[in-house]
Amino acid sequence: MADMFHLAWFLHGSSAVSWGRPFTGSIGRDWMSPDLVVDMARSMERAGFDYLLIEDSSYVPDAYGGSMDVYLRAGHSSPRQDPTVVSALVSQRTERLGIVPTIGTFATPPYLLARAIGTLDQLSNGRIGWNVVTGSSDRAAQNYGMPGMPEHDERYEIADEYLRAAMALFGSWEPGSVVDDPAAGIFADHTRVHRVDHRGEHFAVRGPLNSGPLPQGRPVIAQAGGSPRGREFGARHADTVLCMAKTVPEMKAFRDDVRRHAAAFGRDPDDIKVLFIIDPVIGGTEEEARERVRQRELAALADAEITLAMQSKVTNIDFGAYDLDRPIELSGLRTNGHQQVLEQFVAVAGEGRTLREVAVELARAATTRLAGTPDSVAARMAETMAEVGGDGFLFSSNDVSRRTVAEITDGLVPALQQRGLVRTGYEHAMFRDNLLAF
Ligand SMILES: Cc1cc2nc3c(=O)[nH]c(=O)nc-3n(C[C@H](O)[C@H](O)[C@H](O)COP(=O)(O)O)c2cc1C
């Protein structure tokens, strides 16, 4: 029998990313309510997903054309609700699903983060993760009183120290420190609760945490970052790493690299689950799936500007300043933002395409490779995992609705379960235990 693999969902922000798309109900009126996210989370839990990761950024972008227009007009990248608040609500309506809010290491003091995440781990009975991001936009930095972001590799240095401080805070209540013995008159044993006295280059925190111990001891750490420095960071700290790769050899090379780094840090590589982003199109028949791919390609053509605006957002390069119907001069493009995104852009554009063609190609690349009936998509996912070696997939779509989620959770997942590739029920109560179950 083939090895089992893990499933998760990467949700673009907590609110209405799919506004204006079919089958999204009255999302334009309901986006403030948590109902859509809660319904999606419950579907994922029914399907045995390991986790729901809620992406975040904390600014309204104006990187494309120097204007907020495209982003606000399309409801892309904003509004964004605070993912820790949304996580609290989701935790009360689910029982086994892992919940992973995104919080950056550039603005929130470690104590504030550790207390919020620690509280969430308690409220969810040990199901909280933390997607550690360094931040990449000057606009986000400016919302917290800084002139701009530190340089790319320096951000990872800061994040390394941040993780040390946060982990010390999570560990400041030893296991067994809460005695709960009314007869002896002791709630907690002060000899097992410790100051952390972290004093580093970027942070200083005394501790201990005043919110008490975490059911999991520390949250599940999720991380995404494709640059060499980013991979090293993930291999050192993460329990699960998210990867955006285009081909099976690229997927395998990425996972092998993370595992090699992990071993060099003295970690068991099997303790890190690398999940690969996919956005499959599911149809009742192969023909229906092909038709829906055609519709998505038409939408990609119409949405070329939105796709480029999203590229601008994460690279801070203003693609709105270029002619859409000409090839773009690539030699001068540099970023202090997402390096891997720019590399992929350059690879696609380098083949002589116009900017509009690049946008369409980028938008459809992930989709068209994986389309079909639940059974045929399940078979291809199995083949991919067999070649890559593990550890699972992370679904991600701009077309998020109860319908698209159900196509995965109630269409594709049963086909994967029938093949013995994914779980049919949770092995454990807590998030990390389920992640490490296979
Ligand atoms: C799948 C995926 C999800 C990400 N989610 C977020 C996010 O929610 N918020 C954020 O600020 N950055 C996010 N990032 C950005 C990464 O944390 C990282 O900053 C970026 O990939 C650049 O890293 P690199 O230069 O090491 O490639 C995400 C990246 C990927 C690939």
PDBQT file of the ligand as one rigid body, heavy atoms in Angstrom, charges set to zero:
ROOT
HETATM    1  C1  LIG A 501       2.468  29.384   0.184  1.00  0.00    +0.000 C 
HETATM    2  C2  LIG A 501       2.976  30.658   0.731  1.00  0.00    +0.000 A 
HETATM    3  C3  LIG A 501       2.233  31.320   1.704  1.00  0.00    +0.000 A 
HETATM    4  C4  LIG A 501       2.652  32.531   2.244  1.00  0.00    +0.000 A 
HETATM    5  N1  LIG A 501       1.876  33.202   3.144  1.00  0.00    +0.000 NA
HETATM    6  C5  LIG A 501       2.240  34.447   3.542  1.00  0.00    +0.000 A 
HETATM    7  C6  LIG A 501       1.392  35.238   4.367  1.00  0.00    +0.000 A 
HETATM    8  O1  LIG A 501       0.307  34.845   4.735  1.00  0.00    +0.000 OA
HETATM    9  N2  LIG A 501       1.814  36.473   4.730  1.00  0.00    +0.000 N 
HETATM   10  C7  LIG A 501       3.027  36.978   4.348  1.00  0.00    +0.000 A 
HETATM   11  O2  LIG A 501       3.360  38.100   4.722  1.00  0.00    +0.000 OA
HETATM   12  N3  LIG A 501       3.854  36.233   3.564  1.00  0.00    +0.000 NA
HETATM   13  C8  LIG A 501       3.475  35.004   3.155  1.00  0.00    +0.000 A 
HETATM   14  N4  LIG A 501       4.300  34.279   2.341  1.00  0.00    +0.000 N 
HETATM   15  C9  LIG A 501       5.620  34.812   2.067  1.00  0.00    +0.000 C 
HETATM   16  C10 LIG A 501       6.718  34.037   2.744  1.00  0.00    +0.000 C 
HETATM   17  O3  LIG A 501       6.577  34.001   4.124  1.00  0.00    +0.000 OA
HETATM   18  C11 LIG A 501       8.063  34.631   2.375  1.00  0.00    +0.000 C 
HETATM   19  O4  LIG A 501       8.188  35.934   2.909  1.00  0.00    +0.000 OA
HETATM   20  C12 LIG A 501       8.154  34.760   0.881  1.00  0.00    +0.000 C 
HETATM   21  O5  LIG A 501       7.884  33.500   0.293  1.00  0.00    +0.000 OA
HETATM   22  C13 LIG A 501       9.503  35.234   0.466  1.00  0.00    +0.000 C 
HETATM   23  O6  LIG A 501      10.441  34.367   0.949  1.00  0.00    +0.000 OA
HETATM   24  P1  LIG A 501      11.748  34.072   0.131  1.00  0.00    +0.000 P 
HETATM   25  O7  LIG A 501      12.290  35.393  -0.267  1.00  0.00    +0.000 OA
HETATM   26  O8  LIG A 501      12.568  33.315   1.131  1.00  0.00    +0.000 OA
HETATM   27  O9  LIG A 501      11.331  33.243  -1.063  1.00  0.00    +0.000 OA
HETATM   28  C14 LIG A 501       3.870  33.072   1.807  1.00  0.00    +0.000 A 
HETATM   29  C15 LIG A 501       4.620  32.401   0.836  1.00  0.00    +0.000 A 
HETATM   30  C16 LIG A 501       4.181  31.222   0.287  1.00  0.00    +0.000 A 
HETATM   31  C17 LIG A 501       5.010  30.536  -0.752  1.00  0.00    +0.000 C 
ENDROOT
TORSDOF 0
